[in-house]
Amino acid sequence: MPSSIDLAARLSAVVGLQQEILDVAADAPKVMDIVVTRIAELTGGDGAAIALVDGEDLTIGAISGVVPYTKDERTPIAGSLAADALRKGDIIRRDDLHIDGAGTGRPIQIAAAMTVPLLRDGYFVGVVETFATTVNAFDDLAAYTLQLLGGMTSGALMVAREFREKQESEARYRMLFERNIAGVFRTTQDGQILDCNSAFAGALGYSSREELLNRESWDLYGKRADREAFLATLDRAQAMTNYRIELKRKDGTPMRAVVNVSVIPDDSGWQLLGTLVEETPD
């Protein structure tokens, strides 16, 4: 059994690594690189790897030190060191291995290994592994440490995935926003123009969306009462389709338009998100 001093020292090192992981939690490759570069030190091994499930295979996401893989290598799950850990959903420790090469001509000798699965949304999505060149290299404290690191890595990779998905969603939104042939706008209830596309600015006679963003929604109406009536109707309906409205261009000339708009609740009340198309005379 590890002494209380050994356990405290190991936990302190794990907490330090956790902070390093948190600093790069939005970047999955950086998370994996940090984890594998510290695992050997924390478990008493000579190398480490993170492998991610990809169909029936594992893709090696990060490596450090003495490992039986190359970076970005694909290897079948069946027959791999990771297979038992993924099947059982628990850490596996092997104390007497004989692995002599990684298939690259680089001489290695691996005599011991530990593998812990990575969990996401109830599914095992990969493994963290640590390797040693001597038999019986890993004790119970090393196994406990790797379990902690596996949980931390699972959480960090989940955060990174959510961040990436949010970025991708925002990029799709921005693409649809900018490329829409209709004018698209987002404003606050009190009149701040939060965003718009070039089509919206151009329809109102502004040279760019940046120029229009310096104005307020109230500036786009000939009469303040027109916007007040628009807001009152929207407050009751929460969404309006093909609503006809008269606005004012930058040069002061009137413009009749058809808008489709919805209310989006926010901390300050609500926002308006909608589209605008200039109404052409019959």
ChimeraX attribute file (.defattr): number of C-alpha atoms within 10 A of each C-alpha:
attribute: neighborCount
match mode: 1-to-1
recipient: residues
	/A:1	8
	/A:2	11
	/A:3	9
	/A:4	9
	/A:5	9
	/A:6	12
	/A:7	15
	/A:8	12
	/A:9	12
	/A:10	18
	/A:11	15
	/A:12	12
	/A:13	15
	/A:14	20
	/A:15	15
	/A:16	11
	/A:17	19
	/A:18	19
	/A:19	11
	/A:20	14
	/A:21	23
	/A:22	15
	/A:23	12
	/A:24	16
	/A:25	23
	/A:26	19
	/A:27	18
	/A:28	20
	/A:29	15
	/A:30	16
	/A:31	21
	/A:32	23
	/A:33	18
	/A:34	19
	/A:35	26
	/A:36	23
	/A:37	17
	/A:38	17
	/A:39	26
	/A:40	23
	/A:41	13
	/A:42	19
	/A:43	25
	/A:44	16
	/A:45	22
	/A:46	21
	/A:47	25
	/A:48	30
	/A:49	29
	/A:50	27
	/A:51	28
	/A:52	20
	/A:53	20
	/A:54	15
	/A:55	10
	/A:56	10
	/A:57	16
	/A:58	24
	/A:59	21
	/A:60	21
	/A:61	20
	/A:62	25
	/A:63	26
	/A:64	22
	/A:65	16
	/A:66	21
	/A:67	24
	/A:68	22
	/A:69	21
	/A:70	17
	/A:71	15
	/A:72	13
	/A:73	13
	/A:74	18
	/A:75	17
	/A:76	15
	/A:77	20
	/A:78	12
	/A:79	9
	/A:80	12
	/A:81	18
	/A:82	24
	/A:83	19
	/A:84	18
	/A:85	22
	/A:86	23
	/A:87	10
	/A:88	12
	/A:89	16
	/A:90	14
	/A:91	21
	/A:92	20
	/A:93	20
	/A:94	16
	/A:95	18
	/A:96	15
	/A:97	17
	/A:98	13
	/A:99	15
	/A:100	13
	/A:101	15
	/A:102	15
	/A:103	11
	/A:104	9
	/A:105	7
	/A:106	9
	/A:107	12
	/A:108	15
	/A:109	18
	/A:110	21
	/A:111	19
	/A:112	23
	/A:113	27
	/A:114	27
	/A:115	29
	/A:116	28
	/A:117	31
	/A:118	29
	/A:119	20
	/A:120	13
	/A:121	7
	/A:122	7
	/A:123	11
	/A:124	18
	/A:125	18
	/A:126	27
	/A:127	28
	/A:128	30
	/A:129	27
	/A:130	31
	/A:131	30
	/A:132	26
	/A:133	21
	/A:134	18
	/A:135	15
	/A:136	15
	/A:137	20
	/A:138	21
	/A:139	15
	/A:140	12
	/A:141	18
	/A:142	21
	/A:143	19
	/A:144	15
	/A:145	19
	/A:146	24
	/A:147	20
	/A:148	17
	/A:149	24
	/A:150	24
	/A:151	15
	/A:152	20
	/A:153	26
	/A:154	21
	/A:155	17
	/A:156	22
	/A:157	23
	/A:158	18
	/A:159	17
	/A:160	20
	/A:161	16
	/A:162	13
	/A:163	16
	/A:164	15
	/A:165	12
	/A:166	12
	/A:167	12
	/A:168	12
	/A:169	12
	/A:170	12
	/A:171	12
	/A:172	12
	/A:173	11
	/A:174	13
	/A:175	11
	/A:176	13
	/A:177	20
	/A:178	17
	/A:179	13
	/A:180	15
	/A:181	15
	/A:182	19
	/A:183	23
	/A:184	25
	/A:185	21
	/A:186	21
	/A:187	21
	/A:188	20
	/A:189	16
	/A:190	14
	/A:191	17
	/A:192	16
	/A:193	20
	/A:194	16
	/A:195	17
	/A:196	23
	/A:197	24
	/A:198	22
	/A:199	24
	/A:200	25
	/A:201	22
	/A:202	16
	/A:203	18
	/A:204	21
	/A:205	16
	/A:206	18
	/A:207	13
	/A:208	15
	/A:209	16
	/A:210	14
	/A:211	10
	/A:212	24
	/A:213	17
	/A:214	10
	/A:215	13
	/A:216	16
	/A:217	19
	/A:218	19
	/A:219	17
	/A:220	21
	/A:221	19
	/A:222	17
	/A:223	13
	/A:224	12
	/A:225	11
	/A:226	15
	/A:227	20
	/A:228	12
	/A:229	11
	/A:230	14
	/A:231	16
	/A:232	12
	/A:233	13
	/A:234	16
	/A:235	14
	/A:236	9
	/A:237	11
	/A:238	16
	/A:239	17
	/A:240	17
	/A:241	12
	/A:242	13
	/A:243	13
	/A:244	17
	/A:245	17
	/A:246	18
	/A:247	23
	/A:248	18
	/A:249	19
	/A:250	17
	/A:251	9
	/A:252	14
	/A:253	11
	/A:254	15
	/A:255	18
	/A:256	15
	/A:257	18
	/A:258	17
	/A:259	21
	/A:260	16
	/A:261	21
	/A:262	20
	/A:263	21
	/A:264	15
	/A:265	11
	/A:266	9
	/A:267	6
	/A:268	9
	/A:269	11
	/A:270	17
	/A:271	21
	/A:272	21
	/A:273	19
	/A:274	20
	/A:275	24
	/A:276	22
	/A:277	19
	/A:278	19
	/A:279	14
	/A:280	9
	/A:281	5
	/A:282	3
